[in-house]
């Protein structure tokens, strides 16, 4: 029986770890978590915010996820979008999901991320 999503993995190109850290930690405000040594040897990096974990794995045949994406629930979505923009990340608002405010932003390697907050 499924009980939760443990993590979401996104792909990234070789040598992109510093750019990923700058975006996921500095822009999004996530904490980097250590990878087990056997996995750390493969490159990439893992991040966490609360119970949300995103794993960025190195793929030698990397292509950014343009349609597939994690949907990340946030609080204070307006202020969060302003933070991303202030720190250099593009934000694209979308009002097509009833009952929610949401926007999209791309990570530095082109993966699409959705940020959403239910309307109260």
N, C-alpha and C positions, 0 to 999 in steps of 0.2 A: 504494500500500500504506500503510495506517495504521501509524504508529509510536508515537504518544503523543497524549494530550490536551494541547493547547497551553494552553487556558484554559477556564473556564466563565463564561458571562455570566448575570447575574441582573438583573432590572429593579428600578427604584426610582422613587419619585415625585419630581417637581421640588422642588428646595430641600432635599433630604434628605442632601446630602453631609456636613455636619458630624456628623450622627447616625451615618452610615455609617462615617466615620473613627473616631469614638469607639468603635464596636463592633469593626470589623475590625482596627484598629490597636491600640487600647488594651485591649480585652477579649480578642480572639483572638490578639493578638501578631503580626499580619502587618505587613509593611512596605508603605507606599503607594509605588507606582511612578508616575513621570510618564507621562501620556498624551501621544501626539504632538499638537502644537498644533492641527492641523485637527480632531482628535477631542475635544480638551479643550474646544473651543468649544461642544460639545454638552452639557457637564456630565457628572456622574458621576465615578467614581474607580476606580482599579485597585489591587489589592493582591497581594502575593506572600509566600509562606513556603516556602523551599526551591524546589522545582520546581513548586509549586502556585500557579496564578494565578487570581484571581477578579476579574472585571470587573463593575462595577455601572454599568449604563447607565440614563439617564433615559428614562422612558416616560410621555408625557402621558396615556395611558390605563392607568396602572399598576393592576395587581392582583397581590397577593403570590402567590408560588409556594407553595402549601400541600401539594401532593402531590409534584410534581417538585422535585428537590433535588440538590445535589452531595453525594457521600459523601466525607468528608475523613478520611483515615487519620491517626491520632495515635499517639504513644507516651506511656505513662504516663497512660492515659485517666482514671483516678480523680483524679489530681492536676489534670489539665486541666479536668475537670468542676468540681472544687472552685474552681479559678481563675475559671471563668465565673460560677459562683454568687456567689462573693465580690465580683465586679465587677458584679453586678446582673443577669446573664442567667439566665433560667429554663432548667433542664435537665430533660429527660424521658427516663428510662432505658427501654430496650426490650430484652428478652432473646429476641426471636423469631428472631434470625439465628444458626444453629448455628455454633459455633467462633469467635464474636466477642463482645466487650463493645461496646455502642453506646448512644449517647444522641442525642436531637434537641434543638436549640435554634433559636429564631427570631431573625433579625436585627431591628434596630429598625423596619423597615418591614414585617415579617411574613413574610419569605421563610424557608422551612424549610431547616435545615442538618442533615446527619447526620454524626456523629463516630464513628469505629469503630476498634477495635484487635483484631487477631486474637489468640485465646488461644494461649499457648505450650504 
